[in-house]
Amino acid sequence: MRKFLLLFIMAAFVFAGCGRKGPPQPIAENAPPAIVSIEHLIAGNSLKLDIKMSGGSGGIGYQIDRAEMDPYCKCPGIWRRHYEVLPNPKNFDKSSISQLINLRGGDIEYLFRVRAVDALGRFSEWSKPIRARAEIFRE
C-alpha cells in the first residue's frame, strides 16, 4: 500500500509540472515601449508626424492606423493599417522619427492613431486620434 501511495505522489509531481504552457519567453530588461509625444502639421495634402518614443527592447518600431470619418454620423469608420515600421535595432537610439503621410484630396476627413512596438512584441497604448483633412486652396 505504501509503495502504491509513493508511486501515486511521484506521478502527481511528474505530470503536474509548473503550470506554464508554451515556449519560454525572454526576460525584458527595459520598460515597455511608449509614445512620449506626437506633433502633427498639415500642409496642403500632406500630414507630417513627429513621433517621440521611449523604452522597448532590441529596437523599436511603430504602427499607424487610419480611419475615414463618416460624413453622416460624424463617427470613425473601420481602423485599417496605413503604415508600419518594424522594430529595428538601428531605431533604438533615435528619440524622434518623422513620418510624412499623403492625404487624398477632396472633402474626406481622416483619423490617424499611432502606437510603438518593440522587438519582443510589446505594444504601447494607442495615441489619441489625430484629425486630418487635405487643405484645398481655392481662388
N, C-alpha and C positions, 0 to 999 in steps of 0.2 A: 504494500500500500504506500509506503514512504517513497519507494522508487517511482511509482506512478505519479505521485504528487510532485516529486522533484522534477521529473521529466515534463510535467504539465507547466510548472513555473518557468523552467528553462525555455520551453517552446513559446510561452507567452512573451518572454523578453526578446526572443529572436524575431518573432513575427510582428511585435508591436512597433519597433523602430522608434524614431523620434517624432513622427507625425508629419514631417515635411516631405512633400512630394514635388518632384521637378528637379531640374538641374541646379547646381549651386550657383549663386549669384555673387558677383564681386562686391566687396565692401566699398561703399562710396566714402571717400575721404573728404570731399568738398561738399559744400552746400548745393542743393538742387539749383538748376538754372532759374534765373529770374530776369524779368524785364524791368530795368531801373527807370527808364523814361522813353517816351516816343514823342518826337516832334514831327509835325507834318506841314507841308507847304504845297498849295495848289497854284499852278501857273499854267494857264491855257488848258491843254488837255493832258497835263501831267501831274502826278502826285508824287512828291518826294517825301520819303520816310527816313528819319534819322533815328535809329534804334540803338539804345544803350542797354547791354545785357551784362549780367554778372553770374558767378557761380558755375556749376557744371563740372563734369569730369571728362577728360580725354577729348576736349574740343566742344564747341558749341555751335549750333545752327538755329534756324528759325523757320517758322511756317506762317504764311499769310493766307487767310481765307477771305473770300469776298461774297457778298450777297447783294442782290438788287432790291431796292426799295419798291414795294408795290405801290403804284400811283393811286390806287383806290382806297386801300385800307391804311396806307402810310405805315406799313409794317415790313420788316425784312423778310425776304424770301428764304430759299434754302442756302445755307452756307456751303460753299464749294472751295476746294483748294485752288488758290490762284498762283502761288509761288512757294517754293520750298528750297532751302539751303540745308544740305545735310551737315551733321556735326563734323567738323574738321579741326584737327589739332592746330592748324595754322590760324584759325579764328579764335583760339583760346586766349591770346593776349590782346585781342582787339577789344577796345572798350566801346567803340561806336561803329556802326555799319550803316551805310546809306543805301537805300533801295529806291529806284525810280520806277513808277508804275504808269503805264499809258492808260488814260481814261478814254473810252469811246465817246465820240461827240453825241450831241443830242440832249434830250432832257432826262436822261437816266441818272438817278442818284444811287450811289453805291455806298455800302458799308464795308469797311475792312477791319479785321482783327488780327493780332499778331501774338504768337507765343514762342518761347525759346525751348530748345530741346538739346540734350547733351548726348554723348556717345553711349551712355548707359541706358538710354531710352527714357529718361526722366523728363517730364514736361513742366513748364511754368504754367501759371494761370493765364487765361486769355486776357489780352489788353481790353480796355474799353473800346467800343466800336468807334471808328473814325469815319465821319461822313465826308463824301467827296462827290463832286459833280463837275464835269468839264465846263470851263468858262467859255462861253460863246461870245465872241466880240462882234457886235453888230454896229453898223454905221447909221 
